[in-house]
Amino acid sequence: MKSLFKNYKLVLVALLIVPLAACSSDDDSINEPTVTELIIQKWYYYKMEDPNATPPAEVILSDCKQNNSLHIFDDGTIEVKSFNLYNDECQLMNVNNLTYEIDENNQYMTVVDDNDYTQQLEIISVTSNSLVLAGEDTILHFKR
């Protein structure tokens, strides 16, 4: 009778452990967000670099200029807001609407303005909190 009770305990423990072990593989199927998913949000411009300067130059923007933003939408449009200090007051100066496409390798964003001026920006890095884009001679840093 003792061995039957002992075996019953082992079977019970095994039945409780097996489903827990089977569930652990479900955690591995969580997908990381894509570059496109990460990039679609509102970004604030806070720093720029000139990698061609000797030594390379880095500029942290003024408090007012840090209101400059890119609002990237999932429909392929971008709203750009530009602020500037005017009479000691930070004011919205321009709102521009652009279109964009991200290449299939998620390395470049091609941006087109209303006058069909096209610029290709390299996507250096993107996380949920930061975006770094490189133009021809400037590296642009954005944060949420």
N, C-alpha and C positions, 0 to 999 in steps of 0.2 A: 504494500500500500504506500510506503514511504517513497519508493522509486517511482511509482505512478504519479504521486503528487509532485515530486522533483521534476519529472519529465513534463508535467503539465505547466510548471513554472517556466521551464526553458522554452516550451512552445509559446507560451503567452508573451514572454520577453521577446522572442524572435518575431512574433507577429506585430509587436509594437515597434520594433527597430526597423524592419524591412520597409514599411511605408515611409518612414522618415528619411531613410537613405535614398529612396526612389524620388522623393521630392527635391532633393538637393540639386539635381541636374536642371530643374526648371529655372534656377537662378542664373544659369549660364546663358540662357536664351535671351537675356535683356540686350536689346540693340542700342549701340551708341548712336547719338544723333549725327546726321550727316552734316557736311559743311553747309549745304543749303539750309538745312533746318536751323543750324546755329546762327547763321548770318542774318536770318529774317527777324529783325527787331530794331529798336531805336538805339543808335550808337552816338556817343558824344566824343568829339574830337578834343584831345587833350595834349598831344605831343607830336612833334614832327622831327625828322632827322634828315640831314643832308649827308649821305654816305660818301659823296664825292669830295667833300671839303677835307682839307688837311689841317689839323686832325678832323675827323668826322664831327659835324656840329649837331647838337640836339637842343631843341627849343621847347620848353614847357609853356603852353599858351596861358595868357592872362585869364583871370576868372571870367571875364566877359566872353572872351573867345571860346572858353570851354563850354559855352552854351551852343556853339555850332554843332549841328547834328545831321546825321544821315538816318532816315527812317526807311529801312529796306523792307519792302512788302513781298509777299509770296506771289503776286501777280506780275512780277518782273519790273516793278517801278520803284523809284527811290525819291523821297522828298528830302531836299537839302535845305536846311535853314542856316542862314549866316547872320551872326551878331557882330556888332562893333560898338565901341565906346564913342558916344556923340554927346557933347556938352556934359561930360562926366556921368553920363547915364548909358547903361548897356541897352542897346536897342536892336530889335530885329530889323535887318537891312534888306535881306532878300529871301525869297522862297523859290526854289527851282525844282522842277520835276524832271527826272531823268528816267531812262529805261536801262535795264541791265540783263546780262546773261552770264551764267557761270559755265565754264567749259566742262566737258564730260569727265575730265581728270580732277576737277575741283581745285585747279591751280590758279586760274585766271578769272577775273570778272571784267567783262567788256561793258563799259558805260557809254551811253549816247545821250547828248543833251538835245534841246529843242531845235538847235541849229544843225543837227546831224554831226556835231563834233564828237568823235569817238576816241576814247582813251581806254587802254588796256591796263588793268591793275593786277599785279601779282598778289595772290592771297598768301601772305607769309605765315600767318597763324590765325586761328579763330577758336575761341572757347566760349562758354556761356557768358563770360564777363569781359573778354577783350577781343579786339579785332585789329590786325596789323596788315596794312595794304602798302604795296610799293608801286610808285609811279616811275616815270623816267628818271628823275633825280631827287625824289623825296620819298621817305618812308612815313606813312601816316599811322598814328596810334589812336585807337578809339576804345572807350569803355562804356559800360552800360550805365 
